[in-house]
């Protein structure tokens, strides 16, 4: 028996299914990259990113493989994907505006791209969930006299409900675009103010070690690829590991030598014993050191010990001191 070619309605559903699944998988891929390169060490947020990756991949595959002739499962998969995309976008907007679990997001290209994809995914998947069922399914139920019986829910969503749901989807889509634009426009393009310093550097005991912090008590880090005169952390890297801006006077009274280097934007970044200094976006409060000894954004990050390199070299680590 020859299988009939898909109708125009059938082709529309195929396109919506492919696009919806692809968009979910795309946002999962972006979040996976963010998780691996900067978010996995952030308390709570890291686990949420991993959960988002798993859920988005699973929903994307469900939307793709569940055939439209299985009306209830396919509609549920599409509706779940739409709700998931909208919820993920909502979490991103909240993290930009007020922060989540002590973590405040910054503006990055990856974050903006994920937000746009989530808006489009919501609209596409909502349209798929509301799309008419295939004609073959709608016409398969026969009345007693042999005529096709009217298709019932969920084969055919009543017009008033479909119209209301479609209008709601359109309104939510437009609102999401506007809110995303406003949030991104108002978001900081670098670290929160608490992560930079315009006050004197100081030391603090964290995990039994005396390490360098900024004036507000946030741990300072060194980046292995840097040189004493050049920072290798720009763009997205600098959003996750904000450079410490200040003057050499900020380190007065410390055992190591504090100087500055000029970044490409003309700002002066503090260095300590020849290592440019950074904070970490994953440290949401003073006294944390969640970025220590992690290999992210192209190199190893280490908290900066208060003792000078020369003093630390005598501890059996050779001429490289605690920075390897």
QUIGIBEL-V885892 format. One record per helix or strand of 3 or more residues. SS is the DSSP state (H for helix, E for strand). FROM is the first residue (numbers start at 1). LEN is the number of residues. If there is no record, write none. Layout:
BEGIN
ss->SS from->FROM len->LEN
ss->SS from->FROM len->LEN
END
This chain:
BEGIN
ss->H from->8 len->32
ss->H from->45 len->21
ss->H from->71 len->27
ss->H from->109 len->22
ss->H from->135 len->4
ss->H from->159 len->28
ss->H from->193 len->3
ss->E from->202 len->5
ss->E from->209 len->5
ss->E from->221 len->3
ss->H from->236 len->5
ss->H from->248 len->4
ss->E from->258 len->5
ss->E from->268 len->5
ss->E from->294 len->3
ss->E from->299 len->5
ss->H from->309 len->15
END
